[in-house]
Amino acid sequence: MRPGTKINIRIFHYFGKDTMSTIRDVAALANVSAATVSRVLNHDTKYKMTEETIERVWKAVAELGYKAPTSSQDQMRYVHRPESTTQNTHKFGCILNVQGGKYNDPYYLSILSGFEEAVMKKGYEISFIRTNQELENPKVLYSTFQNPVSGVIIMNTLEESTFSYLKNQTPYIVGIDTDHTDIDNIAYDHYGAAFMAIQHLMNRGYKRIGFIGGFKENMKTSRRYNGYFSALHCFGLEYNPDWVLASNWDEEHCEKVIRDAFEKKVLPDAYFVASDLMAIGVLRTLFDLGVKVPEQVAVMGLSNIEISKYSNPPLSTIALPIHDMGRVAARTLFDRIEGDDTPAKIVTLSAEVLRRSST
């Protein structure tokens, strides 16, 4: 991803106008009456509606970026909510990238921790924490932004429709290593980190080095895989496709492909695993198979999540400043709010080799 000039994208609706959508626009797109739209938005259960009708309304709301005006009734609903009396209080949102449970991935939780620390230090608030999967539900997407936020950080590349909706709802978005080039991104050098890992393994005396990470169908577009492949070529090391395994970012799948490689007798001397969480799963599987680490197969991870130093054996890894990524994302949002209007930028943080007992 290359830095680019920030582009202000304006959303043109099906009605050919660059204007704020109305409840009638939503009704027309959903093929229902304006009254039905109002009932759905207000969660009115007095009149029966099919799930299909409700879903059509929420999809239309999300697609048009419709934001209901605050009525006097809505205002009364919030009269007794405690609100800060400080005019400078900002509220922020966070969208996590997780494959399993919402709070199960220590990599993204460490980024979130850094973000929270910086936000709280300024006396601001975090209004919501969602996952990309949750926002695929139009009802959840709409309700998340019912109350305005000053900015949002996103931890993965979103679907274009979801991303467009976010840009309509909040003035500032900062990505954590996303492919969205029209927003600020906080990142690390995937290619360089992988190259560094292979160089470390080679310096430790390993010549037959494999790679575990990503998905089979897009392996050759993975920056970490390309860093691995280029390092092998640069150092004159052997490449064997049997040593390249797709992790699908799933620990159970990781265990399966390692067991298959073991049974086929195609284990290399060392593996570079493109995430610490997957690498710890590899260590556990090798232990179950009776394969000694690092004597028979070395394992190198990437990220340096907290639990990596407690694995058996402790995991060597490419250490990333994960906590700082969240703090820098917060500071970037603060700068934008305070008037920074420079073009969208990529802030690349450094990585370093952290050797432990697995190499």
C-alpha positions in Angstrom: 0.0 0.0 0.0 1.4 3.4 -1.0 0.7 6.7 0.6 -1.8 8.7 -1.5 -3.5 12.0 -1.4 -6.7 12.0 0.7 -9.8 11.9 -1.5 -13.1 13.2 -0.2 -15.5 10.7 -1.6 -19.1 11.9 -1.9 -21.8 9.3 -1.9 -24.3 9.6 -4.7 -27.5 7.7 -4.0 -29.8 6.0 -6.5 -31.9 9.1 -6.7 -29.2 11.0 -8.5 -28.7 13.7 -5.9 -25.8 14.4 -3.6 -28.0 15.2 -0.6 -28.9 13.9 2.8 -31.2 10.9 2.5 -34.8 11.2 3.8 -37.1 8.7 5.3 -38.9 8.6 1.9 -35.7 7.6 0.1 -35.3 4.7 2.5 -39.0 3.7 2.1 -38.6 3.8 -1.7 -35.4 1.7 -1.7 -36.9 -0.8 0.7 -40.3 -0.8 -1.2 -42.3 -0.1 2.0 -44.1 2.9 3.4 -42.5 5.7 5.3 -44.6 4.7 8.3 -43.1 1.2 8.2 -39.6 2.7 8.1 -40.4 4.8 11.1 -41.7 1.8 13.0 -38.6 -0.2 12.3 -36.2 2.6 13.3 -38.1 3.1 16.5 -38.4 -0.6 17.3 -42.2 -0.3 17.3 -43.6 -3.8 17.9 -47.3 -2.7 18.0 -47.7 -3.6 14.3 -46.5 -6.9 13.0 -43.8 -6.9 10.3 -42.0 -9.8 8.7 -38.3 -10.4 9.3 -37.8 -9.9 5.6 -39.4 -6.5 5.7 -37.3 -5.4 8.7 -34.1 -6.6 7.0 -34.9 -4.7 3.8 -35.4 -1.5 5.8 -32.1 -1.8 7.7 -30.2 -2.6 4.4 -31.7 0.5 2.8 -30.7 2.6 5.8 -27.2 1.3 5.7 -26.9 1.7 1.9 -28.2 5.3 1.9 -26.3 6.3 5.0 -29.6 7.6 6.4 -29.5 9.2 9.8 -32.8 9.8 11.5 -33.3 13.3 12.8 -33.6 13.6 16.6 -37.3 14.1 17.4 -38.6 15.6 20.7 -39.6 12.1 21.8 -36.0 10.9 21.2 -34.6 13.9 23.1 -36.8 13.0 26.1 -35.5 9.4 25.9 -32.0 10.7 26.7 -32.9 13.5 29.2 -31.8 11.4 32.2 -28.6 10.1 30.6 -25.5 11.4 32.3 -23.6 13.5 29.9 -20.3 15.3 30.3 -20.6 19.0 30.8 -17.2 19.6 29.1 -17.7 20.8 25.5 -14.3 19.3 24.5 -15.2 15.7 25.3 -14.8 13.5 22.3 -16.2 10.0 21.8 -14.5 7.4 19.7 -15.3 4.0 18.3 -13.2 0.9 17.5 -13.8 -1.9 15.0 -11.8 -5.0 15.7 -10.6 -7.6 13.3 -11.3 -11.0 14.9 -11.8 -14.5 13.5 -13.2 -16.1 16.7 -14.6 -14.6 19.8 -14.7 -10.8 20.1 -12.0 -10.6 22.7 -9.9 -13.7 21.9 -7.1 -12.4 19.8 -4.3 -10.9 21.9 -2.8 -9.1 19.0 -5.8 -6.8 18.4 -6.6 -6.6 22.1 -3.1 -5.1 22.7 -3.7 -2.5 20.0 -7.1 -1.8 21.6 -5.4 -1.4 25.0 -2.9 1.2 23.6 -5.8 3.1 22.0 -7.9 3.0 25.2 -4.9 4.2 27.2 -4.3 7.3 25.0 -8.0 8.1 24.8 -8.5 7.9 28.5 -5.4 9.9 29.2 -6.9 12.8 27.2 -10.2 12.5 29.2 -12.1 11.3 26.2 -14.5 8.3 25.9 -14.8 5.1 23.8 -18.4 4.9 22.7 -18.4 1.5 21.1 -16.2 -1.6 20.2 -17.6 -3.6 17.4 -16.2 -6.4 15.1 -16.3 -6.3 11.3 -18.6 -9.3 11.4 -21.1 -7.5 13.6 -21.2 -4.6 11.3 -22.2 -6.8 8.4 -25.7 -6.8 10.0 -27.3 -3.5 8.7 -29.3 -3.1 11.9 -26.2 -3.3 14.1 -24.3 -1.0 11.7 -27.1 1.6 11.9 -27.6 1.4 15.7 -23.9 1.7 16.3 -23.8 5.2 14.8 -27.1 6.4 16.3 -25.0 8.8 18.5 -22.2 10.7 16.8 -18.5 9.9 17.4 -15.5 12.1 16.7 -13.5 9.4 15.1 -13.1 5.6 14.6 -10.1 3.2 14.3 -10.6 0.2 12.1 -8.3 -2.9 12.4 -8.9 -4.4 8.9 -10.0 -3.5 5.4 -13.8 -3.2 5.4 -16.4 -4.0 2.7 -16.8 -0.9 0.5 -20.4 -0.4 1.5 -19.6 -0.5 5.2 -16.6 1.7 4.7 -18.7 4.3 2.8 -21.3 4.3 5.5 -18.6 4.9 8.2 -17.2 7.8 6.2 -20.7 9.3 6.1 -21.1 9.0 9.8 -17.8 10.1 11.3 -15.3 12.8 10.1 -12.1 10.9 10.9 -11.1 7.3 10.5 -7.6 5.8 11.1 -6.8 2.3 9.9 -4.5 -0.3 11.5 -2.7 -1.7 8.5 -5.7 -1.6 6.1 -5.8 -1.3 2.3 -7.9 1.9 2.5 -5.6 4.5 0.9 -7.7 7.6 1.5 -7.3 7.4 5.3 -4.4 7.5 7.7 -2.9 4.1 8.5 -0.6 2.8 11.2 1.3 -0.2 10.0 4.5 -2.2 10.0 6.6 -3.5 7.1 5.2 -7.0 6.5 7.7 -7.8 3.8 10.6 -6.5 5.8 9.5 -8.4 9.0 9.4 -11.7 7.1 12.8 -11.1 5.5 14.2 -10.3 8.9 12.8 -13.6 10.3 14.4 -15.7 7.5 17.7 -13.9 7.9 17.6 -14.7 11.7 16.9 -18.4 11.0 19.6 -18.6 8.4 22.1 -17.0 10.9 21.1 -19.6 13.4 22.2 -22.3 10.9 18.8 -23.4 9.5 18.8 -23.9 5.7 15.5 -25.7 5.0 12.9 -23.1 6.0 9.2 -23.2 5.6 6.4 -20.7 5.8 3.0 -20.9 7.6 0.3 -18.2 7.1 -2.5 -16.8 5.1 -4.8 -18.6 2.6 -3.7 -20.9 -0.2 -5.7 -19.0 -2.8 -4.0 -15.6 -2.2 -0.6 -16.8 -0.8 1.4 -15.2 -3.6 -0.1 -11.8 -2.9 0.8 -12.0 0.8 3.5 -9.5 1.7 4.8 -11.8 4.4 5.0 -14.7 2.0 6.8 -12.5 -0.5 9.3 -11.4 2.1 9.9 -15.0 3.0 10.3 -16.1 -0.7 12.6 -13.2 -1.5 14.8 -13.9 1.5 15.2 -17.5 0.4 16.3 -16.3 -3.1 18.6 -13.6 -1.7 20.4 -16.0 0.6 20.5 -18.9 -1.8 18.3 -21.1 0.3 16.2 -24.0 -1.0 12.5 -23.4 -1.8 10.1 -26.4 -1.5 6.3 -25.9 -2.0 5.8 -28.7 0.6 7.2 -26.4 3.2 4.6 -23.7 2.5 1.4 -24.2 4.5 -1.8 -22.1 4.6 -2.9 -21.4 8.1 -6.3 -19.9 7.2 -5.6 -17.9 10.5 -7.2 -20.8 12.3 -5.4 -22.8 15.1 -7.2 -26.1 14.3 -6.4 -25.8 10.6 -2.8 -25.1 11.6 -2.6 -28.2 13.7 -4.1 -30.3 10.8 -1.5 -29.1 8.2 1.4 -29.7 10.6 0.2 -33.2 11.3 -0.2 -33.8 7.5 3.4 -32.6 6.9 4.6 -34.8 9.7 2.9 -37.9 8.3 4.2 -37.2 4.8 7.7 -36.7 6.3 8.1 -33.2 4.7 8.8 -31.1 7.8 11.6 -28.6 7.1 14.3 -27.6 9.6 12.5 -24.5 10.6 9.1 -22.7 10.1 8.5 -19.0 10.0 4.9 -18.6 11.1 3.2 -15.3 10.2 1.5 -14.8 13.6 2.5 -15.6 17.2 -0.9 -17.1 17.9 -0.6 -19.6 15.0 3.1 -20.2 16.0 2.1 -21.2 19.5 -0.4 -23.7 18.0 2.4 -25.1 15.9 4.6 -25.5 19.0 1.9 -27.4 20.7 1.3 -29.7 17.8 5.0 -30.5 17.3 5.2 -31.3 21.0 2.2 -33.7 20.7 3.9 -35.3 17.8 7.2 -35.8 19.7 9.1 -33.4 17.5 11.7 -31.5 19.5 11.9 -27.7 19.2 14.4 -26.3 18.2 16.6 -29.4 17.8 14.5 -31.0 15.1 12.3 -28.1 13.9 12.7 -24.5 14.9 9.8 -22.1 15.1 9.8 -18.3 14.5 6.7 -16.2 15.1 5.6 -12.7 14.3 4.2 -10.0 16.6 5.4 -10.7 20.2 2.1 -11.0 21.9 2.3 -11.3 25.7 1.8 -15.1 25.9 4.6 -15.9 23.4 7.2 -15.7 26.2 5.3 -18.3 28.2 5.0 -20.9 25.4 6.9 -24.2 25.6 9.6 -23.5 24.6 9.4 -19.6 24.7 8.8 -18.4 21.2 11.3 -16.5 19.2 9.5 -13.8 17.2 9.7 -10.6 15.2 8.6 -8.1 17.9 6.2 -5.5 16.8 5.2 -2.4 18.8 1.6 -3.6 19.1 0.6 -1.5 22.0 2.2 1.6 20.5 0.2 1.0 17.3 -3.0 1.8 19.2 -1.5 4.8 20.9 -0.2 6.2 17.6 -3.6 5.6 16.0 -5.2 7.7 18.8 -2.7 10.5 18.5 -3.3 10.6 14.7 -7.1 11.0 15.4 -6.4 13.7 17.9 -4.2 15.6 15.4 -6.9 15.4 12.7 -9.5 16.7 15.2 -7.2 19.6 16.1 -6.9 20.7 12.5 -4.3 18.5 10.7 -5.4 18.6 7.1 -2.3 17.1 5.4 -2.8 14.3 2.9 -3.5 10.8 4.2 -0.4 9.1 5.5 1.1 5.8 6.5 3.0 5.7 9.8 5.2 2.6 9.7 6.5 1.4 13.0 9.7 -0.6 13.4 10.2 -4.3 14.1 13.0 -6.2 15.7 14.2 -9.8 16.2 13.5 -11.2 19.6 15.3 -14.5 20.1 14.0 -17.0 22.7 14.4 -20.8 23.0 12.4 -21.9 19.9 15.2 -21.1 17.5 
